[in-house]
Amino acid sequence: MVVDISVSIKAGSSDYLEKHPEHKISFFRNSYVVGVTFAAGIGGLLFGYDTGVISGALLYIKDDFEVVKNSSFLQELIVAMALIGAIFGAAIGGYINDFLGRKVATIIADICFVLGSLLIAVAPNPTLIIVGRFFVGLGVGFASVTAPMYIAEVSPSEIRGGLVSINCLMITTGQFLSFVINYGLTRVPGTWRWMLGIAGTPAVIQLVLMAFLPESPRWLYLKNRKEEATNVLSKIYPSPRLEDEIEILEAHIKQEQRDKVKVKYSDVFKLKEIRFAFICGAGLQAFQQLTGISVIMYYSPTIIQLAGFKSNELALFLSLIVSAINAGGTILGIYLIDIVGRKKLTLGSLTGVVGALILLSASCYVRGHGNPSLVYGWLAVVGLALYIIFFAPGMGPVPWAVNTEIYPEEYRGICGGMSATINWVGSVIMSISFLSIVDVIGLGESFMILLAVACVAIVFVILYMPETKGLTFEEVSNIWKEKAYEKNKNTESMVEQAST
């Protein structure tokens, strides 16, 4: 049974903040929340670095190992093994978050990052690189579930979208950093070992910071550690809103204890409102990957070389520019997500992605069918840049932000983990198949497939995604009850209110 709490004038709800605007917390008003967000976001930085660095490192791994150079499958496996590890990390990360807490889950992620980075740095053969990439992937999977959930649970509802999007900024910053380091290390002996091994440093920094970070107050309340939770909440909310936030958490936990909710995976599909929420969250995560972001980020140097630019250094430099655009676009998304709203931002993002993929597929198709002019190569680079310009502000942060908002407390860990797992499965499918598909049908035709998927994604968002801007977790839960059981037919639905 799902918790049902009346929140019409409770803390953090839209009505409450409209009646008490003086209780609103602006983005940088509370340095404690921002500090916790950036510290937790180091997990996102590692996530971004470890998924982005392989695009450049792969060029030099091929130079050192002839067997890798001669096998598209081995190249795809080295890229994809971190993503396979991320699937396992995300799958079990939900349980670890629910039973041991967000803080312990972050520590486990950091240990995986450090171990994997060390294994890769000393790897004498491709096999150990693959093993190290798997451990790094475990850390990525844990971080992909834990960091946004942790940030969401320490964030006031009115700035939650922006703060969760900071984690996405950290991911894109990590990816940008990986391209900067890749380019800077092009002439250093042992290039790829430094590129991949240096990722252990931020993990050690976060391990130290974890000694000073609090546990999520929502998780503490869920575990009946109320005094600790109140202490954390007092650093987030000033009085009298503090008392209101404590009241709503108390009501939430009491209701849950009365209902004696026992969370099971099967409930996600049996309970109609949870199933609706999961379809939305998992669908957004799937389309984030199936519209091609993994292909663009992991293979951009290779794509640039296939488009006609053969130099490793030039390919890395152009990829660096694409990655910088990605980071800049994410900053724009942080600003827009709580102003424009999640749904409009996503639709605008996908529409731009469709346009970029039309240019990218057309230019690569023409060049791949007998026209050697570098004009089409440059058009392909412009297509890559446009893809990132439109993808980064919307489809980059929104799926992660929405998945921290749309599930009830007791299902947030499991559903968040399952949705993140689907994201990583999609990433594996894209990364482990792209080069092979290009070999069979061509580069331009491969991008045409992504174009078709992006069009389907637009239809999905229109039909299945509600607007959650500014709503509390409890209000979002009511959206799914309305959709599942068609409640309140005679009044304006919360879905409609949120869309205005």
PAZA-254122 format. One record per residue: residue in three letters; x negated, y, z of N, C-alpha, C in turn. Coordinates in steps of 0.1 Angstrom, whole numbers, plus 5000, padded with zeros to 4 digits. Layout:
% residues N
ALAXYZXYZXYZ
...
% end
This chain:
% residues 500
MET499149885000500050005000499150125000
VAL499550234993498750354991499150455001
VAL498250525007498550625017499350735011
ASP500450785018501350885013501450995024
ILE500851105022500851215031501451335025
SER502351405032502851535027501751645029
VAL501351705019500251805019500651945014
SER501951975014502452095007501752215013
ILE501452225026500852345031499652305039
LYS499052195037497852155044496552205038
ALA495552185046494252245043493752195029
GLY493252295021492652255008493652244997
SER494952235000495952224990496152364983
SER496752354971496852484963497852584971
ASP498852524977499852614984499052674996
TYR498352595003497652645015496652765012
LEU495952745001494952844998495552964991
GLU496752954985497453064980498053154992
LYS498453085003498953155014497853215023
HIS496753145022495553195031494353205022
PRO494353305013493253325004491953355011
GLU492053405023490853435031490053315035
HIS490753195034490153065038489353005026
LYS489453065015488753005003487253015005
ILE486552915000485152915000484552934986
SER483753034984483253054971482052964969
PHE481552964956480552864952479252864961
PHE478752984963477452994971477653054985
ARG478953054990479253115003478653025014
ASN478652895012478152805023476852735018
SER475752785023474452735019474252595023
TYR474952555034474752415039475352315028
VAL476552345023477152255013476252255000
VAL475752374996474952374984473652304986
GLY473052314998471852235001472052085001
VAL473152045007473451895007473651854992
THR474351934985474651904971473351884963
PHE472451974964471151964956470251854961
ALA470251824975469551714980470051584975
ALA471351564976472051444971471851434955
GLY471751544949471651554934470351504929
ILE469351484938468051424934468251294928
GLY469351224933469651094927470051114912
GLY470751224909471151254895469951284887
LEU468951354893467651394886466951264882
LEU466851164891466251044888467050964878
PHE468350964879469250904869468850964855
GLY468751094854468551154841467151134836
TYR466151134845464751114841464550974836
ASP464950884844464750744840465450694828
THR466650754825467350724813466850794801
GLY466250914803465750994792464350974788
VAL463450934797462050924795461650814785
ILE462550714784462150594776462150634761
SER462950744757463050774743461650814737
GLY460850884746459450924741458450814744
ALA458650754756457650644760457650534750
LEU458850504744458950394735458050404723
LEU457850534718456950554707455550504710
TYR455050524723453750484726453550344731
ILE454650284736454650144740454550064727
LYS455150114716455050044703453550044698
ASP452850154701451450174697450550074704
ASP450950044717450049964726450349814724
PHE451649784721452049634720452549614706
GLU451849544697452249514684453549434683
VAL453749344693454949264693456249354695
VAL456049464702457249554704457449634691
LYS456349674685456449754672457149674661
ASN456949544661457449464650458849404653
SER459449444665460749384669461749494673
SER462749524665463749614669464449564682
PHE464649434683465349384695464549404708
LEU463249394708462449424719462549564723
GLN462449654713462649794716463949824722
GLU465049764717466349784723466449724737
LEU465749614739465849554752465149634763
ILE463949694759463249784769464149904772
VAL464749964762465750074765466850024773
ALA467449914769468749874775468549804789
MET467449754792467249684805467549774817
ALA467249894816467549984827469050004828
LEU469750004817471150014817471849884822
ILE471249774819471749644824471649644839
GLY470449694844470349704859471349804865
ALA471649904857472650004862473949944863
ILE474349854854475649784856475749704869
PHE474649634872474649564885474649664897
GLY473849764896473849864906475149934909
ALA475849974898477150034899478149944904
ALA478149814900479149714904479049694919
ILE477849674925477749654939477649784947
GLY477449894940477250024947478550064954
GLY479750034948480950064954481150004967
TYR480849874968480949804981479949854991
ILE478749884987477749934996478150065002
ASN478650154993479150284997480350275007
ASP481250175005482350165014481950105027
PHE481050005028480749935040479549995048
LEU478550045041477350095047477250245047
GLY478050315038478050455038477250515026
ARG477450635023476850705012475350725014
LYS474950745027473550765030472650645028
VAL473150535033472450405031472350365016
ALA473450385009473350354995472350444987
THR472150564991471150654985469750604988
ILE469550565001468250505004467850384996
ILE468850294994468650174986468250214972
ALA468950314967468750354953467250404952
ASP466850484962465450534961464450424962
ILE464650324970463750214971463650144957
CYS464750124950464750064937463950154927
PHE464150284928463450374919461950354921
VAL461450364933460050354936459450224932
LEU460150114935459649974931459549964916
GLY460550004909460649994895459550074888
SER459350194893458350284887456950234889
LEU456650174900455350114903455049994894
LEU456049914892455949794883455649834869
ILE456349934864456149974850454750044849
ALA454350124858453050194857451850094856
VAL451949974862450849884862451049764852
ALA452149774845452549654836451549624826
PRO451049494826450049454816450649404803
ASN451949384803452649334791454149374791
PRO454849364779456149404778457149344788
THR456849214792457749144802457849224815
LEU456749264820456749344833457449474831
ILE457249534820457949664817459449644818
ILE459949534812461349504812461849474827
VAL461049404835461449384849461449514856
GLY460449594855460449724861461649814857
ARG461949804845463149884840464449834846
PHE464549704849465749654856465849714870
PHE464749714877464849774891465149924891
VAL464549994881464850134879466350144876
GLY466850054868468250064865469250034877
LEU468749944886469549934898469750064906
GLY468550134906468650264913469550364906
VAL469450364893470350444885471850414887
GLY472150284888473550244890474050284904
PHE473150264914473550314928473850464928
ALA472850534922472950684922474150734914
SER474550664903475650704895476950704902
VAL477050604912478250594920478150684932
THR477050684939476850744952476850894952
ALA475950954943475751094943477051184941
PRO477751154930478951234928480051214939
MET480151084944481151064955480751134967
TYR479451134971478951194983479251344982
ILE478851404971479051554969480551584970
ALA481351504963482851534963483351534977
GLU482851454986483451434999482951535009
VAL481851615006481451725014481851855008
SER482651854997482951974990484352024993
PRO484552154996485952214996486652194982
SER487952164982488652134970488552244959
GLU488452364964488452474954487152494946
ILE486052424951484852434943484252294941
ARG485052194943484652054942484152024928
GLY484952064918484552034904483152084901
GLY482952214905481652274902480452204909
LEU480752174922479652104929479351964924
VAL480351894921480151754915479451774902
SER479751884894479051904881477551934883
ILE477251984895475752014898475051874896
ASN475651764901474951634899474751614884
CYS475751644876475551634861474451724856
LEU474351844862473251934858471951874862
MET471851804874470651734878470251624868
ILE471351554863471051444854470451504841
THR471051614836470551664823469251734825
THR469051794838467751844841466651744841
GLY467051624847466051514847465751464833
GLN466751464824466551424810465651524803
PHE465951654806465051764800463651754805
LEU463451724818462151714824461451594818
SER462151484815461551374809460951404795
PHE461651484787461151524774459951624775
VAL460051714785458951804788457651724791
ILE457851624800456651544805456251454793
ASN457151404786456751324774455951404764
TYR456351524761455651614752454251654758
GLY454251684771453051724777451951614778
LEU452351494778451451374780451051304767
THR451451374756451251304743449751264740
ARG448751344746447351324744446651264756
VAL447351224766446751174778446651024777
PRO445450964781445250824780446350754789
GLY446850634785447850564792449150644792
THR449450704781450650804780451850744786
TRP452350634781453650584786453650534800
ARG452550494805452450454820452750574829
TRP452150694825452350814833453850854831
MET454350854819455650894816456750814825
LEU456550684826457550604833457250594848
GLY455950594851455550574865455850694874
ILE455750814868455950934876457250954883
ALA458250874878459650884883459750844898
GLY458750774903458750744917458650854927
THR458050974922457851084931459151154936
PRO460151184928461351244933462051144943
ALA461951014940462550914949461950924963
VAL460650934964460050954977460451074984
ILE460551184977461051314982462451304988
GLN463351234980464751214985464751124998
LEU463951024998463850935010463551015022
VAL462651115021462351205032463551285036
LEU464151345026465251435028466451365035
MET466651235032467751165037467751155052
ALA466551175058466551175073467251295079
PHE467451395071468051525075469451545070
LEU469951455060471251475055472251405063
PRO473551455064474551395071475251285063
GLU476051205070476851105063478151185058
SER478851125048480051185044481051195055
PRO481651305058482651315069483851225066
ARG484351215054485451125051485150985054
TRP483950935051483550795054483450785069
LEU482850875076482750875091484150855097
TYR485150935092486450925097487050795094
LEU486850745083487350615079486850505088
LYS485550525093484950425102485250465117
ASN486150555119486550605133485350665141
ARG484450725134483350795140483650945139
LYS484750985147485351115146484451225150
GLU483651205161482851315166481751355156
GLU481151255150480151275140480751355128
ALA481951305124482651365112482951515115
THR483451545127483851675131482551765131
ASN481451715135480151785136479751825121
VAL479951735112479651765098480651865092
LEU481951845095482951935089482752085095
SER482252095107482052225113481052305105
LYS480152235098479052305091479552345077
ILE480752285073481252315060482352415060
TYR483252405070484452495071484452585083
PRO484752705082484852795093486152775100
SER486352815113487652815119488452925114
PRO489752915112490652805116490852695105
ARG490252705094490352605084489752475088
LEU488752475096488152355102489252275109
GLU490052335117491052255125492052195115
ASP492352275104493352225094492752105087
GLU491452105083490851995076490751875085
ILE490451895098490451785108491851725109
GLU492851805109494251755110494651665099
ILE494251715087494651635075493951495075
LEU492651495079491951375079492451285090
GLU492851335101493451255112494751185107
ALA495651265100496851215095496551105085
HIS495551125076495251035066494750895072
ILE493950905082493450785088494550705096
LYS495350785103496450725111497450645101
GLN497750715090498650645081497950525075
GLU496750525072496050405067495950295077
GLN495750335090495750235100497150165102
ARG498250245100499550195101499850095090
ASP499350135078499550055066498649935066
LYS497449935073496549835074496049795059
VAL495649885052495249865038494049775038
LYS494149665031493049575028492749585013
VAL491649645010491349674996490749544989
LYS491349514977490849404969490849454955
TYR489849394947489749424933491049404926
SER491849304929493049274922494049384924
ASP494049454935494949564938494849674927
VAL493649694922493449794912494449774900
PHE494649644897495549614885496949584889
LYS497149544902498549504907499349634910
LEU498649724917499349844922499449944910
LYS500649984906500850054894500150194894
GLU500250264905499650394905498150394905
ILE497550284911496050274911495650234897
ARG496450144891496150104877496150224867
PHE497150304869497250424860495950514862
ALA495550534875494450614878493150554872
PHE493050424873491850354868491750354853
ILE492850344846492850354832492350484827
CYS492750594834492250724831490750734834
GLY490350704846488950714850488050624841
ALA488450504840487550404832487550444817
GLY488650494812488750534798487850654795
LEU487850744804486950864803485450814803
GLN485150724812483750684813483350604800
ALA484250524795483950444783483750534771
PHE484650634770484550724758483350814759
GLN482850844772481650924773480550854766
GLN480450714767479350644761479650604746
LEU480850564743481150514730481250624720
THR481250754724481150864715479750894711
GLY478750824718477350824713476350904721
ILE476650944733475651024741474350934744
SER474450814746473350724749472450714736
VAL473050704725472350694712471550824710
ILE472250944712471551074710470351094720
MET470551054733469551084743468450984742
TYR468750854740467650754741466950744728
TYR467550774716466950754704466750884696
SER466850994702466751124694465351134687
PRO464251104693462951104686462951004674
THR463550884676463650784665464550834654
ILE465750894658466650944648465951054640
ILE465251144646464551254639463551194630
GLN462851094634461851034625462550964613
LEU463750904615464450844604465050944595
ALA465251064600465751174592464651244583
GLY463351194585462351244576461151304583
PHE461151324597460051384604459151274610
LYS458051244605457351124609456451144621
SER455951264624455051284635455651264648
ASN454951184657455451164670455651294678
GLU454651384677454651504685455751594680
LEU456051604667457151684662458451634666
ALA458551494665459851434669460151454684
LEU459051454692459251474707459551624709
PHE458951714702459251854704460651894700
LEU461151844689462551864684463451804694
SER463151684700463951624710464051704722
LEU462851764726462851854737463751964736
ILE463952024724464852134722466252084724
VAL466551964719467951914720468251884735
SER467251834743467451814757467651944765
ALA466952044761467052184767468552234765
ILE469052214753470452254751471352174759
ASN471052044762471851964770471952014784
ALA470852054790470852114803471552244804
GLY471352334794472052464793473552444792
GLY473952344784475452324782476052274795
THR475352194803475852144816476052264826
ILE475152364825475352484834476652554830
LEU476852564817478152624813479352544818
GLY479252404818480252324822480552344837
ILE479552364845479752394859480552514862
TYR480352614853481152744854482552724850
LEU482752644839484052634833484952534840
ILE484452434846485252314850486352354860
ASP486052454869487052494879487852624874
ILE487552664862488252784857489152744846
VAL488652674836489352624824490252504828
GLY489652414836490252294840489652174833
ARG489852054838489151934833489651894819
LYS491051904817491651844805491251934793
LYS491452064794491152164783489752154780
LEU488852154790487452144787487052014780
THR487651904783487351784777487851784762
LEU489051834760489551844746488651934737
GLY488252044743487452134735486052074732
SER485552004742484251934740484351824729
LEU485351744730485551634720485751694706
THR486551794705486751864691485451904685
GLY484551964693483252004688482351894685
VAL482451784693481651664690482051604676
VAL483351604673483851554660483251634649
GLY483251764650482551854640481151824638
ALA480451804650478951784649478651644642
LEU479451544645479251414640479651414625
ILE480551494620480751504606479451554599
LEU478851664604477651714599476451614599
LEU476351544611475251454613475451334604
SER476551274603476751154595476651194580
ALA477151304576477051344562475551364557
SER474851444566473451474562472551344562
CYS472751254572472051134572472451044561
TYR473751044557474150954546473551004533
VAL473551134530472951184518471451154517
ARG470751174528469351144528469051004527
GLY469850914533469650774532470050714519
HIS470650784510471050734497470350804485
GLY469050824487468250864476467851014475
ASN468251094484467851234483466851264494
PRO465551284490464451294500464251434506
SER465151534502464951664506464951674521
LEU464051754527463951774541465151864546
VAL465751934537466952014540467951934548
TYR468151804543469151724550468551674563
GLY467251664564466651624577466951734587
TRP466751864583467051974592468451984595
LEU469351954586470751954589471151844599
ALA470451734599470651624609470251674622
VAL469051754623468651804636469651904641
VAL470151994632471252084636472452014641
GLY472851904635473951814639473751764653
LEU472451714656472151664669472351784680
ALA471851904676471952014686473352054688
LEU474152054677475652084679476351984687
TYR475951854685476551744693476351774708
ILE475151804712474851834726475451964731
ILE475552064722476152194726477552164731
PHE478352084723479752064726479951954737
PHE479051854736479251734746478951774760
ALA477851854762477351874775478251944785
PRO478952054781479852124791481052044794
GLY481551954786482851884788482651734791
MET482351654781482351514782481151464790
GLY480151554793479051524802479551514816
PRO480051634822480351624836481751584840
VAL482751604831484151574834484451434838
PRO484051334831484351194835483851164849
TRP482651214853482151184866482951264877
ALA483251394874484051474883485451414885
VAL486151374874487451324875487451194883
ASN486451104881486450984888486150994903
THR485751114908485651134922486951184928
GLU487851224919489051294924490351204923
ILE490451114915491751054911492050924919
TYR491150874928491550754935491750784950
PRO492750714956492850734971491550694978
GLU491450744990490150724998489750574998
GLU490750485001490450345004490050274991
TYR490350334979490050274966488850344959
ARG488450454965487450544958486150474955
GLY485650394965484450324963484550214952
ILE485550134953485750024944486050074930
CYS486950164929487350214915486250294909
GLY485550374918484450454913483350364908
GLY483050254915482050154911482450084898
MET483650044897484149974885484050074873
SER484450194874484450294863483050324859
ALA482150334869480750354866480150234858
THR480550114863480149994856480549994841
ILE481750034839482250044825481350144817
ASN481050254823480150354817478850284813
TRP478250214822476950154819477050034809
VAL478149964809478349864799478449924785
GLY479150034784479250114772477850164768
SER477050204777475750254774474850144769
VAL474950024775474249904770474649874756
ILE475949864754476449824741475849924730
MET475850054733475350154723473850144721
SER473150124732471650134731471050004726
ILE471649894729471149764724471549724710
SER472449804705472949764691472649874681
PHE472249994685472150104675471150084664
LEU469950044668468850024658469249914648
SER469749804654470149694646471249724636
ILE472249804641473349854632472749944621
VAL471850034624471250124614470550034604
ASP469849934608469149844599470049774589
VAL471349754593472249684585473049774576
ILE473549884581474549964574473950104570
GLY472950154577472350284575472650384586
LEU471850484587472050584598473250664596
GLY473550714584474750794583476050724585
GLU476050594581477250514583477450484598
SER476350474605476450444620477050564627
PHE476750684623477350804629478750814625
MET479150764614480550764610481450684620
ILE480850574625481550494635481850574647
LEU480750644652480950734664481950844661
LEU482050894649483050994646484450934647
ALA484650814643485950754644486350734659
VAL485350694667485650674682485950804688
ALA485250914685485551044691486951094688
CYS487451064676488851094672489851024681
VAL489550894684490450814693490350864707
ALA489150914711489050974725489851094727
ILE490051174716490951294717492351254720
VAL492851154713494151104715494351044729
PHE493350974734493350914748493551034758
VAL492751134757492751244767494151314767
ILE494651334755495951404754497051314761
LEU496951184759498051094764497851054779
TYR496651034784496450974797495851054808
MET495251174804494451244814495351364820
PRO495551364833496251484839495251584842
GLU495751704846494851814851494751804866
THR493551804871493251784886492651914891
LYS492552014884491852134888492452194901
GLY491652214912492052274924492952194933
LEU493252064930494151984938493251904948
THR493951874960493251794970493351644965
PHE492651554972492651414968494151364970
GLU494751414980496151364983497151414972
GLU496951534968497851584957497651504944
VAL496351474941496051394929496751254930
SER496651204942497351074945498751074941
ASN499451184945500851204942501151214927
ILE500151264919500351264904500551124899
TRP499751024904499850894899501150824904
LYS501650864916502850804920504050854911
GLU503950984908504951034899504950964885
LYS503750944880503650874867504050734868
ALA503750664879504050524881505550494884
TYR506150584892507450554897508450654893
GLU508050754885508950864879509650934890
LYS508950974901509551044912509751194908
ASN510651254916510951394915511351444901
LYS512151364894512551394881513351534880
ASN513951574891514751694890513951814893
THR512651804897511851914900510651914891
GLU509952024890508752034882507751944888
SER507151854880506251754885504851824888
MET504151754896502851814900501851814888
VAL502051714878501351714866501551844858
GLU502851884857503152004850502552124857
GLN502752124870502152244878500652254876
ALA499952144876498552144875498052194861
SER498952174851498652214837498852354834
THR499552424843499852564841498752654846
% end
